[in-house]
Amino acid sequence: MVPSRLLSLGPRTVPGGVGHWTQVRRWPPSPRLLSDSCGDHAKHQEPPRKKLLSEKKLKRHFVDHRRVLVCGGRGGDGVSCFHSEPRKEFGGPDGGDGGNGGHVVLRADRQVKSLSPVLSRYQGFHGESGGRKNCFGRSGALLYVPVPVGTLVKEGKEVVADLSCPGDEYVAARGGAGGKGNRFFLANENRAPVTCTPGQPGQERILFLELKTMAHAGMVGFPNAGKSSLLRAISNARPAVASYPFTTLKPHVGIVHCEDHQQIAVADIPGLIRGAHQNRGLGNTFLRHIERCRFLLFIVDLSEPEPWTQVEDLKFELEKHEVGLSERPHVVVANKIDLPQARAALPQLRARLGPNVIALSAATGENLEVLLLRLQELHSRHVGAELRW
């Protein structure tokens, strides 16, 4: 009889009689044996992919304005002490000064796309107190706060900084000065001063950060006009596309690459509706993102009745947001030309808005090259002229 101790082990041989050996295997088989048999199947399984966030969840992570309380570091205190050494009775004062408090610095970072990682309060690093033997305290380190490129810094209603280029910095709050030790007050009239001063508190300010997207061209249109589909067609940006209004809840920026190695940034702005300046729909507060755009693209849904009225309504909403915004150089783009009713309305649209209307289809890619050539022409005319100047 084979002992149970042998059955509980893995495959091994036990004596089964005179001159015979029997191999005993465990039952049920171990998980390792089952995993070996399914190894080939596991090799063909794809690794789990990161689940894409919906447009509504992305909206929660996109913040374009923030109120921030910034406080500079406090300076270190000065020290009052005297030199002590054998056989040296009058060593004199040797208290060192305190270190200065650290500044809070805003820095424009290309990798930051939103103001969501910016906290509501920042405290600078404090300076260290002075020491004996005229040792000065260590100053507080600079505290850098990364913000997106294109951030406006306001104090009240006054714009104090415009961080429009990568690497731009602005000292939001200065640290306090360090206190003086009694060595600082040594004079001929007072050879043994005991006076020392404390460190000064840092500067405290309330700042308002406002993000304005940096782009050369801004796309403006009604909901479901095809702005996001057009941005996907001419760039590598991947905004959400769906058949319901207000699919885009935050601005998207795509880069259009031209043949002469030019790069044109195009911003997709959430849809406007009539009365957006009265806070209807999504309102018009996000129009701040096209205030920096040199030229505009009015996207018109050609399948809607009387599509030329869309341009008039869009210009009206732009003027309500900022005077003169609708007078910037622009191009009217008639989208959805692939639909039969849209192609029939094109002659009437050009009769009212002029022959320079670009008719295309973002879904099929028809006449996209005409828009790209027009974008390159506007970029070289308005942006290239500023670079040459």
Sequence and secondary structure as in RCSB ss.txt:
>XXXX:A:sequence
MVPSRLLSLGPRTVPGGVGHWTQVRRWPPSPRLLSDSCGDHAKHQEPPRKKLLSEKKLKRHFVDHRRVLVCGGRG
GDGVSCFHSEPRKEFGGPDGGDGGNGGHVVLRADRQVKSLSPVLSRYQGFHGESGGRKNCFGRSGALLYVPVPVG
TLVKEGKEVVADLSCPGDEYVAARGGAGGKGNRFFLANENRAPVTCTPGQPGQERILFLELKTMAHAGMVGFPNA
GKSSLLRAISNARPAVASYPFTTLKPHVGIVHCEDHQQIAVADIPGLIRGAHQNRGLGNTFLRHIERCRFLLFIV
DLSEPEPWTQVEDLKFELEKHEVGLSERPHVVVANKIDLPQARAALPQLRARLGPNVIALSAATGENLEVLLLRL
QELHSRHVGAELRW
>XXXX:A:secstr
   HHHHTSSSEEEEEETTEEEEE  SS  HHHHHHHTHHHHHTS         HHHHHHH   EEEEEEE    
      B  BTTBS   B          EEEEEETT   STT  SEEE        STT        EEEEEETT
EEEEETTEEEEEE STT EEEEE        GGGG  SS SS           EEEEEEEE    SEEEEE TTS
SHHHHHHHHSS      SSS    S EEEEEE TTS EEEEEE     TTGGGT TT SGGGGGGTT SEEEEEE
ETTSSSTHHHHHHHHHHHHHHSTTGGGS EEEEEE TTSHHHHHHHHHHHHHH TT EE BTTTTBTHHHHHHHH
HHHIIIIIHHHHH 
